[in-house]
Each structure stands twice: as structure tokens, then as C-alpha cells.
Amino acid sequence: MSEELNNKKNGYSADNITVLEGLEAVRLRPAMYVGDVNTRGLHHLVYEVVDNSIDEALAGYCTKINVSILEDNSIKVEDNGRGIPVDMHEKEGRSALEVVMTVLHAGGKFDKGSYKVSGGLHGVGVSCVNALSSHMKVSVFRDGKEYEQEYSKGIPQYSVREVKDSSKTGTTTLFKPDGTIFTVVEYNYETLCTRLRELAFLNKGLELIITDYRQKNEDGTYVSDRFYSENGLKDFIVYLDGNREKLMPDPIYIEGQKQDIPIEIAMQYNTTFSENIHSYVNNINTHEGGTHLSGFRRGLTRTLKSYADKSGMLEKLKFEITGDDFREGLTAVISVKVQEPQFEGQTKTKLGNNEVMGAVDQIVSELLTNYLEENPKEAKLIVNKVILAATARHAARKARELVQRQTVLGVAGLPGKLADCSDTDPVKCELFLVEGDSAGGTAKQGRNREYQAILPLRGKILNVEKAMPHRVLDSDEIKNIYTALGVSIGTAEDSKALNMEKLRYHKIVIMTDADVDGSHIATLILTFFFRYMRELIENGYVYIATPPLYLVRKGKQERYCWTEEERQRAQEEFGESGVSVQRYKGLGEMSETQLWDTTMNPETRTFRQVDIENATEADRVFSMLMGDEVPPRREFIEKNATYANIDA
């Protein structure tokens, strides 16, 4: 039988290849374009529309952007830019506005004459938002007129038309996400605020206002926030480091242009032991780093090392200083604007342009050298901080080597309290980090021994936010976590990175009591993962179990409840008389069967996967929750707490 006939017989030939026209591909595979069809993808729609307005700001034509969440969870974005062109597009034979809104990869950002640099990562653009919206309306104000066009699921409902005379300029986009595509259609106000705040810091002088027409304040006004930064990244650093004790009064600020690449950097040393460097390209958070980050690190290390050597402060040090030592306790934000960024990496957020490395390295070397010479007092504080970091790293080496030795022993070297599973395939295996021996015992009895392992943790683990690195590795509970996971510390590229080749579980589940103490312990563990094992989170391996708060009973009827509202509803279906309510204060209060049924059984449990949607905000929140400053922590807990009793 010929290959052609065989392929036809198997039902796979040219006849089976479907060419999707226009925006049909976006609606068929939405996750390919906006990430997913859940909360992240939903909010990404807003970011794409706002990015169009940001492009106008980058070009120097927009000073104000208004974002509104309307009562029905539709979104309106208004700017005072030039307004999208509405004249006839010669090649397409229709209005340029319609082309921008309905054709993939169409827009001014692809024309170097319109925008020198552009926000937006891969040109997904506003046309995808249109395709994934049940309804969209765009109003354009330019040339003394107002124009409009409406769309349904990406399809124009009429040609672009003139509405009336207008002296305004700008674009207003109103859209409602398609509920047949998105599993979640309710916008989170705080999530949008976080991104708009970030954009204000990254684009100094730009005013961003958000209003939520679903919520009112006590005085009857709608909930609203305004974000504006006069000083850009200097303000960003002050915001990020607000909960840390700073080493010098003001951030170091570097701004300039090399090789036609605008570069802006702000940095601040603090008394903590973690490195927090956040990098951006054209307003996009490049959390995988790239050439701009490499250039910054190279310029920083060489410049500080040269200054420290010349100062004579390193003469008594008996061991070599490394690049890591120069970045301990450093918070920095790097923002570059690149005309044609080349992205790579797993999530396409790693900058690959080689020319950027040299440009950033050069400007850091020049301007940081000037700063150190002009500010000798601050320079001495930095060098002393570096020497302290080097000394602590030297002390930490022995602790790390001990952890490494325990890890490479394999099964024989596993922690004594670990009840391991029989399967050895990491993809199938789950490790539950359980609060206390009592709950650990219940979990061990209730688990599926084939693929579920249990590691009880004694009390509250070390607060790594306040501890020096060698103290972290001295902690028995933390050593147990390292050895149970099978990971080692340090790779050829980064001495602090995790080597996950021998990771033994692809689901690492934090399972704590459903009360204030349980939440505190879960936060301590998450802080440890964020600061020392971030790769686990970034690879999607970390989860939080959700045990129920209540068991409502009436006769033989039972219902588990995870919220106060669910408990109230259960008591109303059951009726008031003869109803008993059991409040689970701890996992140990459940039988092994109850714990399995509600929290551990893959068929019935609910896990929350931990991800880092915004690394800068996560950094700030962890430093605030686990740091020394009580007032901001109390304010955050009072605003977000699920429980009545607050212990700051």
C-alpha cells in the first residue's frame, strides 16, 4: 500500500488540515494567546488594552490612562493619546481602526516610524482581546471628530463611522470578556491595581487611575486608586523596600542611554540577607532575566570589587569575595527600552539581545563609579555589607555541604520522620508538609502509600526573612525539607540556585490547620520556598491543601464546609433543629478517613497551586509579612484576613 493511500486510510491527509481565518484561531485556542482561560488570562485582556495606551505614553503623546471595572465586569480603558488612525488602510481596503482590532499582529508597534519602542510582549495585541470578548466598542477621538466601531466576538457590527465633532484626542475601549470562553469572568481589583502601580513606577510622569463601579466606600463614592510617580524607579525601590531597614538614606539612581538603548536603574542596600533584583524590558517583567540582568551584575561586581580593593578594606579578608556577596541585601530594579527585543526561555520572558549586556554593563560601571567616589560614607557601608556577606557565606558553606552530603545518600539518608511513598516516579509522587506530629500521624494513616509521602514539621519553621543564610541551613526542619526533596544547592551558573535533577516529588503540598496559626506556618514555609527554592514555585510544583473548616451534621446527613458562608447555607438546607456543627481547629481533630476524603483524595480534594504572578509584589508582601515592621503587617492582615482573631 502506498504511503499516500495509507495516510488516507488512517484519516489524516491534506483534507484534515484546517486553516483558521482571522481571529477564529484565537477563539479556538485562547490559552495560546493569553496564557489560560482562568483568572490570569482574564486579567491579561486588560493588560493588553492598557499596553496600547502605554505605547502612546512611551511615544510622548499620552499622559493619563483611566481603567474602569463596570458593574457587569466589563472593562473600559480611556487614554488621551493621539487616537488610533481611522483613515483607509491602503492594503486592506478598510479603516485602519478595523484592521488593528480584527487582524492579528497589526498595529503601529510593527511600524518603526510610529513607535521606537513598544510595550506588549509578542504582538498578541488588542485584536485578541476583541476575539475573546462577547462585545467590544472602540471610540476614537482625533482630527476634531469622534469615531466608533462595535464588535461581537471579534466580528465588526458595522463599518467605522463618524459620531460627532470633538475637541478631545485619545482612544476609549470598552469590552466584556466572553463567558463561554473564560471560566472566571469576575475581575479582581487588587490584581489590576498591582499592575497599574507597577506601570506608574516604570513610566514616570504617567497618571493611571482605576475605578471599581462594583464597590462603594463608606461615604458612597466608588472605590478608586490613582497611581503616579514623579521619580520612577527611585519611588519603586522605596515602595519595595518600605518594610526593610535600609543601609543608606536614598537609593542609588542610574539613568542614561548607551547604543540607543534607554537604561534606568535604581538600587538600595538593606540589612537583610536576600537578593531581590527585578528586571523589565519595555515594561514587561522579565522574571527569567537575560542579557540586561547579566550586564547589571557584571558591572556591579567589577565596579564594587575595584573600589573595595583600592580602599584597602579587603586586606584582612582571608577568602575570595564572589559576585553573590555584592548582591546580598540588594534590592534593584532594572528597566531597559529595546527597539527589537528578542525573547527566549521557558516562558519567553528572558531577554536575548547581546548588545544590551554591554550597554548596561558600561553605564553601571560609569555611573556607579561616580556615585562611590562622590559618596564615600555610603560606599564604605556597602563594602562593609559585602564583607559581612562574604564572611556569612564562608560560614554557610559547611552547613550547605552537610545538607549536600545528606542529600546524596539517597533513601538511606532521608529524614527519620519522613513516611515515604513506594513509587519512585517524581511525576506521580506527592510530598505533604504537615504541621505537627499529631496531624502527621493522621495523614500517614489516611494517605495512599503508593504515591503520597508525609513529612511532619515540628512547630513553626525558621523565619528565613530575618535569618542569615548559614542559620537557615542549620535549621533541622529546613535540612529535613532539603533532604526529603532530594535537591542540592548551587549550580555552575548560580551558587544559590537549586539543582533539581534529583527532585523526588512534583507535588509539594503545604497542609496546615485551618486557623491563624496554620496560616502563619504556611506563610513561613512559603517564605522559605520563595527565598531559597523559588524554582519549585516557578515550575508549578508547590501547592496548598484546603482542609474544611466545619462538618455540619443532621442525622445521617453530613456536609463539609470550607467557608462561613457554606456553613450557614448548610444549616439552612438542613433546618435549624437537630443540627450539629463541628469546627475543625486542627488537622489532628479529623479521623484519617475524613482527612483523606476532604483534603488528600485526588478525586475530591481542592489544591491551590502557588505561582508568582508578580514577583515584585510577592517580594514586597513577604518582606512585609515576615519583617520587623508591625503596622503595615497589621493593616495587610486586617484587610485580607479570613479569621476574626488577628495576631500581628
Secondary structure, 3 states (H helix, E strand, C coil): CCHHHHHHHCCCCHHHCCCCCCCHHHHHCHHHHHCCCCHHHHHHHHHHHHHHHHHHHHCCCCCEEEEEECCCCCEEEEECCCCCCCCEECCCCEEHHHHHHHCCCCCHHHCCCCCCCCCCCCCCHHHHHHHCEEEEEEEEEECCEEEEEEEECCEECCCCEEEEECCCCEEEEEEEECCCCCCCCCCCHHHHHHHHHHHHHHCCCCEEEEEEEEEECCCCCEEEEEECCCCCHHHHHHHHCCCCCECCCCCEEEEEEECCEEEEEEEEEECCCCCEEEEEECCEECCCCEHHHHHHHHHHHHHHHHHHHHHCCCCCCCCCCCHHHHHCCEEEEEEECCCCCCEECCCCCEECCHHHHHHHHHHHHHHHHHHHHHCHHHHHHHHHHHHHHHHHHHHHHHHHHHHHHHHHCHHHHCCCCCECCCCCCCCCCEEEEEECHHHHHHHHHHCCCCCEEEEEECCCCCCCCCCCHHHHHHCHHHHHHHHHHCCEECCCCCCCCEECCCCCCCEEEEECCCCHHHHHHHHHHHHHHHHHCHHHHHCCCEEEECCCCEEEEECCEEEEECCHHHHHHHHHHHCCCCCEEEECCCHHHCCHHHHHHHHHCCCCCCEEECCCCCHHHHHHHHHHHHCCCHHHHHHHHHHHCCCCCCCC
